[in-house]
């Protein structure tokens, strides 16, 4: 289940970030990512309450982070790290109240390091670009949300 959670989270977040054209609405993509997490949590726990807590990923996806994700300024690492915590805080707080602990909130702190590493690697490693991984941001989208889904499954 752990590997599946990582893959599902990574694929859904890459879709949310612009991979594939259906549906075009960004909010529909956010909702699809959120519902995907809720299904993974329900399949893992059998708990409708835990699945409902996963729905709180959606408000964490609303604030923008476009000013930081390209890692071209000194403060981008810290901006993305804080943004990751904002993303996981609503859902992580709900999971904590359900007794699963604070770890899901903290999983968001890796957003900055994951994006930084993707851009660092991009500057040093030549990779073939394709529609799925069209640059370092798309790679970071896959790894970061894969990590969040994995952290949720490990916590519940």
C-alpha positions as CSV (number, residue, x, y, z in Angstrom):
1,X,0.0,0.0,0.0
2,X,2.9,2.4,0.7
3,X,4.2,2.3,-2.9
4,X,0.7,2.6,-4.3
5,X,0.0,5.6,-2.1
6,X,3.2,7.3,-3.3
7,X,2.4,6.6,-7.0
8,X,-1.2,7.7,-6.7
9,X,-0.3,10.9,-4.9
10,X,2.5,11.7,-7.4
11,X,0.4,11.1,-10.5
12,X,-2.6,13.0,-9.1
13,X,-0.4,16.0,-8.2
14,X,1.3,16.0,-11.5
15,X,-2.2,16.1,-13.1
16,X,-3.1,18.9,-10.8
17,X,0.0,20.8,-11.9
18,X,-1.0,20.6,-15.6
19,X,-0.2,17.2,-17.0
20,X,-3.0,16.1,-19.4
21,X,-5.7,18.5,-20.5
22,X,-8.8,17.0,-18.7
23,X,-10.4,18.8,-16.9
24,X,-9.1,22.3,-17.5
25,X,-10.4,23.8,-14.3
26,X,-7.7,24.1,-11.6
27,X,-10.3,23.7,-8.9
28,X,-11.5,20.5,-10.5
29,X,-7.9,19.2,-10.4
30,X,-7.5,20.2,-6.8
31,X,-10.7,18.4,-6.0
32,X,-9.6,15.3,-7.9
33,X,-6.3,15.3,-5.9
34,X,-8.2,15.7,-2.7
35,X,-10.7,13.0,-3.4
36,X,-7.8,10.7,-4.4
37,X,-6.3,11.1,-1.0
38,X,-9.6,10.5,0.7
39,X,-10.0,7.2,-1.2
40,X,-6.5,6.1,-0.3
41,X,-7.2,6.9,3.4
42,X,-10.5,5.2,3.3
43,X,-9.0,2.1,1.7
44,X,-6.2,2.1,4.3
45,X,-8.2,2.7,7.4
46,X,-11.8,1.9,6.6
47,X,-12.6,5.0,8.6
48,X,-15.0,7.6,7.1
49,X,-13.8,10.1,9.7
50,X,-10.2,9.7,8.5
51,X,-11.3,10.0,4.9
52,X,-13.2,13.2,5.8
53,X,-10.0,14.6,7.4
54,X,-8.2,14.0,4.1
55,X,-10.7,16.3,2.4
56,X,-9.1,19.2,4.3
57,X,-6.2,18.9,1.8
58,X,-8.3,21.1,-0.5
59,X,-8.1,24.4,1.4
60,X,-4.4,23.8,1.7
61,X,-4.1,23.8,-2.1
62,X,-5.8,27.2,-2.5
63,X,-3.1,29.7,-1.6
64,X,-0.7,30.2,-4.5
65,X,3.0,29.2,-4.5
66,X,4.1,30.2,-8.0
67,X,6.4,32.9,-6.8
68,X,8.7,30.3,-5.1
69,X,8.6,27.0,-7.0
70,X,11.3,27.9,-9.5
71,X,14.0,28.2,-6.8
72,X,15.7,31.2,-8.5
73,X,15.8,33.4,-5.4
74,X,17.5,32.9,-2.0
75,X,14.2,32.9,-0.1
76,X,12.4,30.4,-2.4
77,X,13.5,27.4,-0.3
78,X,12.0,28.9,2.8
79,X,8.9,30.1,0.9
80,X,8.2,26.7,-0.4
81,X,8.9,25.1,3.0
82,X,6.4,27.4,4.7
83,X,4.0,26.9,1.8
84,X,4.2,23.1,2.3
85,X,3.3,23.5,5.9
86,X,0.3,25.7,5.0
87,X,-0.8,23.0,2.5
88,X,-0.7,20.2,5.1
89,X,-1.8,22.1,8.2
90,X,-5.6,21.9,7.8
91,X,-5.7,18.2,7.1
92,X,-2.9,17.4,9.5
93,X,-4.7,19.2,12.3
94,X,-7.8,17.2,11.7
95,X,-5.8,13.9,11.6
96,X,-4.1,15.0,14.9
97,X,-7.5,15.6,16.5
98,X,-8.5,12.1,15.4
99,X,-5.5,10.7,17.3
100,X,-3.1,10.1,14.4
101,X,-0.5,12.6,15.7
102,X,1.1,15.7,14.2
103,X,3.3,14.0,11.6
104,X,1.0,14.8,8.7
105,X,1.3,18.5,9.4
106,X,5.1,18.2,9.4
107,X,5.2,16.3,6.1
108,X,4.6,19.6,4.4
109,X,7.9,20.9,5.5
110,X,9.6,18.8,2.8
111,X,8.0,20.8,0.0
112,X,10.9,23.4,-0.1
113,X,13.7,20.8,0.1
114,X,12.1,18.6,-2.6
115,X,11.6,21.5,-5.0
116,X,15.1,22.7,-4.3
117,X,16.6,19.3,-4.9
118,X,14.7,19.0,-8.2
119,X,16.0,22.3,-9.4
120,X,19.5,21.5,-8.2
121,X,19.5,18.2,-10.1
122,X,18.1,19.9,-13.2
123,X,21.1,22.2,-13.3
124,X,23.5,19.2,-13.1
125,X,21.7,16.2,-14.8
126,X,20.4,16.1,-18.4
127,X,17.1,14.3,-18.5
128,X,14.8,13.7,-21.4
129,X,11.8,16.0,-21.3
130,X,8.4,14.6,-22.0
131,X,4.8,15.6,-21.4
132,X,4.8,14.0,-17.9
133,X,8.1,15.3,-16.6
134,X,8.6,18.5,-18.5
135,X,11.1,20.1,-16.1
136,X,12.2,20.2,-12.5
137,X,8.9,21.6,-11.1
138,X,6.9,18.6,-12.6
139,X,9.4,16.2,-11.0
140,X,9.0,18.0,-7.6
141,X,5.2,17.8,-8.0
142,X,5.4,14.1,-8.3
143,X,7.8,13.5,-5.4
144,X,6.3,16.0,-3.0
145,X,2.7,14.8,-3.1
146,X,3.9,11.2,-3.3
147,X,5.6,11.9,-0.1
148,X,2.5,13.5,1.5
149,X,0.3,10.6,0.5
150,X,3.0,8.2,1.9
151,X,3.2,10.2,5.2
152,X,-0.6,10.1,5.6
153,X,-0.7,6.3,5.0
154,X,2.2,5.8,7.4
155,X,0.4,7.9,10.0
156,X,-3.0,6.3,9.8
